[in-house]
C-alpha cells in the first residue's frame, strides 16, 4: 500500500477520536458554563447560587467527558451533549433576560 493511502486511512480512523476529544473539551466546557449561569435561576441567594453553580459545573464537565467517550459513536456523543444543553440553555436564557448575570 502506498504511503499516501496509509496516511489517508489513518487520518480517516482518527476523525471520530478527534471529534470526541473536541466534544469532551468544548462541549464539556459549554455545559459547565451553562450550568454555572443556570444555577442563578435557582431559588437561592445569589452568593449561594454562584457557589453552587461553580461546584456543579465541575461535576457536569466530568460527566460530559465520561459520556462522550462512553457513547457508541461520536455523533451520539454530540447529540447527547446538545440534548443536555437544551434545558440549561433555557434556564440560562431566563437568567440573561432577567439581568441577574450582569
HUURUR-V695494 format. One record per backbone hydrogen bond with DSSP energy under -1.0 kcal/mol. CO is the residue of the C=O (numbers start at 0). NH is the residue of the N-H. If there is no record, write none. Layout:
BEGIN
{{CO & NH} {CO & NH}}
END
This chain:
BEGIN
{{1 & 5} {2 & 6} {3 & 7} {4 & 8} {5 & 9} {6 & 10} {7 & 11} {8 & 12} {9 & 13} {13 & 17} {14 & 18} {15 & 19} {16 & 20} {17 & 21} {18 & 22} {19 & 23} {20 & 24} {21 & 25} {22 & 27} {24 & 28} {25 & 29} {26 & 30} {27 & 31} {28 & 32} {29 & 33} {30 & 34} {31 & 35} {32 & 36} {33 & 37} {34 & 38} {36 & 39} {37 & 40} {38 & 41} {41 & 43} {44 & 48} {45 & 49} {46 & 50} {47 & 51} {48 & 52} {49 & 53} {50 & 54} {51 & 55} {52 & 56} {54 & 58} {55 & 59} {56 & 60} {57 & 61} {58 & 62} {59 & 63} {60 & 64} {61 & 65} {62 & 66} {63 & 67} {64 & 68} {65 & 69} {66 & 70} {72 & 76} {73 & 77} {74 & 78} {75 & 79} {76 & 80} {77 & 81} {78 & 82} {79 & 83} {80 & 84} {81 & 85} {84 & 88} {85 & 89} {86 & 90} {87 & 91} {88 & 92} {89 & 93} {90 & 94} {91 & 95} {92 & 96} {93 & 97} {94 & 98} {94 & 99}}
END
